[in-house]
Amino acid sequence: MRLFDIIAILIGLSAVFSWLNHRFLRLPTAIGLMLIALAMSLAMLLPLPFLDGFERDVQQMLARIDFGDTLLHGMLSFLLFAGALHVNLHDLAKQKWVIGILATASVVGATLLIGGGAYLLFGLLGLQVPFLYCLLFGALISPTDPIAVLGILKSAGAPKSLETKIAGESLFNDGVAVVAFLVIARIADGGAEPTLAGVLALFAGEAVGGLIVGLAIGSLAYLMLQRVDNYSVEVLITLALATGGYALAEHAHVSAPIAVVIAGLLIGNHGRANAMSERTIEHLDTFWELIDEVLNAVLFVLIGLEVLVLTLTGELLFAGLLAIPLVLAARLVSVGLPIGIMRRFRSFSPGVVAILTWGGLRGGVSVALALSLPDGAYRDALVVVTYVVVVFSILVQGLTLGPLVRRLAGEARREAAGLEAAAPGGAER
């Protein structure tokens, strides 16, 4: 099967599934697409005569797609740049300490908590997974995916500050989690000294290097945009920035996700304000919104289809189900503890910990990192457990997040009304 055939099939399925979801299910796009793709995949596993051979053809197509390589070294550059391009830097600056802590300390804390818990869990189930590979699982399952969450929060009337926290955290925790994953992977392969100083040096080199590269390439693109007023040229510059900047950072062995997020924030704010006409901004937003929607549609269809190439056993599925409360508990502690400390210095929206915990959906990055693991005795276990957690996260948490947000918002309004009525003179007003 040719590459063009694979692309045509994936885009075709994405279009059909999007139509079915919009016409009948009316779920958030990402959730609806994955649900339909997953249902189709499970149907193909049934011994139905009219599906004879179809499952094999789809499996062969998926075998030609390196999911980890496709996402981590292709789609992720576009998705992160598109996301960063539409984040208001002024709003982000207001939440900088919260976002910074959630995207760094919380990710590292969740990695350690999940890694330690997974080591105990796998041991109890008789799955002898080494501790370093359990830490790899903790790193790959820690980043959150804002794609489905932000639409749900907007429709549920969540505060703007909460949307900013989730968007900002998700943009940066992808980069931090990928860095943590790569550092642990190097140690597991024997390519790095497993000392605290060595780990910190690797981590700092990747993260700080990504920040520097992002500022450099973003500044260069900004200067180019200032000197031209042609929307087709300017859109092409941003496209080159997302692709070429990501590739440059990878070849420089620094964090490409962090580099492209920094570049996207710079262009989306300073570039938008000082280097683009209104016509260019309109075309730029339309272009990147379309890129974002198309790639996300393909990504979630791929996630749904991946079940056809997993090594599913009852033992691994049970391990995945037990990993769900572990991941949620680690998320609760890793966001609840720092927010509890920060409450002494600043106010937070009602129910912020509950929403950040339940709204911390896992997505394509987690699946891609798991599939990027080298073939070995532990890969199948980590891939299946990751897949189970991601599917639960998107379908169950995603579909129940809206009612949770509305309930918490209603409780906050009733509490505020009660306080107002109890204030002096409140009964007379």
ABEGO torsion letter per residue (X at the ends): XBAAAAAAAAAAAAAAAAAAAAAAAGBBAAAAAAAAAAAAAAAAABBBAAABGAAAAAAAAAAABBAAAAAAABAAAAAAAAAAAABBAAAAAAAAAAAAAAAAAAAAAAAAAAAAAAAAAAAAAGBBBBAAAAAAAAAAAABBBAAAAAAAAAAAGBBAAAAAAAAAAAAAAAAAAAAAAAAAAAAAAGABBBBAAAAAAAAAAAAAAAAAAAAAAAAAAAAAAAABBBAAAAAAAAAAAAAAAAAAAAAAGBBAAAAAAAAAAAAAAAAAAAABBAAAAAAAAAAAAAAAAAAAAAAAAAAAAAAAABBBBAAAAAAAAAAAAAAAAAAAAAAAAAAAAAAAABBBBBGAAAAAAAABBBBAAAAAAAAABBBBAAAAAAAAAAAAAAAAAAAAAAAAAAAAAAAAAAAAAAAAAAAAAABBGAAAX
